[in-house]
Amino acid sequence: MSLETEQLNELHWLMEMLHTIDVGLVVLDRQYKVQIWNGFMENHSGLLPREVKDKILFDLFDEIPKDWFKRKAESVFLLKNRAFTIWEQRPYVFKFQNYRPITGTADFMYQNTTFIPLISATGVVSHLCLIVYDVTDNAVHKQDLERVNSELAILSQTDGLTQLFNRTHWENCLQGEYKRWCRSRSSSSLVMLDIDHFKRVNDSYGHMVGDEVIRHLAGVIREHVRETDISGRYGGEEFVILLADTTAENALVFAERLRKEIAEAIVKYNDIEISYSISLGIAEIDESIKTYETWIECADAALYQSKEEGGRNCVTIYSNKS
């Protein structure tokens, strides 16, 4: 076999390999006209090599942002260095449909793309090669993992029965608010409340009805709090609400509104109708409170006063003079 024949065979094998590899391969000239279009690109675009030959890329694919692409490409032509784009930055360069059965949830193919300078014998970058990788599997799996982690993070912060924050999370928020107060000295109030005579509800109607009462109270709390407020379950039938940038007097207005709505409400469970009330205690942060745990104790002391001295179904503001 002659040397020329061997070289022709090698060239044939090379072209066959480039045409059949499972990545996209596109070669553009300086005018962004397509010169090479391999089988991957043909299969996913539906366009034959002869249909795209010498056609300007942007005329064929108007979804490609022309200015962005040219900035990327011109840096490769000028600097003779490779450039890259990954799916996290831009989901795709070529908007191909996703036909992968494993990742059928994706509407299009996620892509990583490499821009490679092709240097001529004279040392000039005459053409640009694009290598297009289908990374749909990795992208979908990563998005699924991030979504699951986000859901787990929410679950780890949430009380299952009430869907309010659990004790661990709201205590962390309270600790953060206490530290903020130490720096800014801006007013903040903690409201603690619980359901009056809740044991009677459980003893008379059962724990299912008791749980429904707790859920009802949590729902009313969610309706009344602001986006900046932190509301959570302390434990059992006790709840806390952190009202940032709120004085005790303003917290009293909030607490009274909440108390009155609960007192007027009727909770229905199957054929059972029940009314209930709540008692509340308020503690505004001040210099006498040295830790966030003490802040909780002050609000709890005010709640105790509402239940034991106020006869329940009332609100008490904590005073360190009492």
Protein Blocks (a to p, Z undefined) as FASTA:
>chain_A
ZZklmmmmmmmmmmmmmmmpccdcddddfkopafbdcfklmmmnopafklmgopafklmm
mmbcfklmmmmmmmmmmnopacdddfklpmbfbdcddfbfklmmbmbdcddddddddddf
kopafbdcdddddfklmmmmmmmmmmmmmmmmmmmmpcfklopacfklmmmmmmmmmmmm
mmnopacdddddddehklmmmmmnojklmmmmmmmmmmmmmmmpcfkbccddfbhjbccd
ddehiafklmmmmmmmmmmmmmmpccdehjaccddddddddddddfklmbfklmmmmmmm
mmmmmmmmnopaiacdddfkZZ
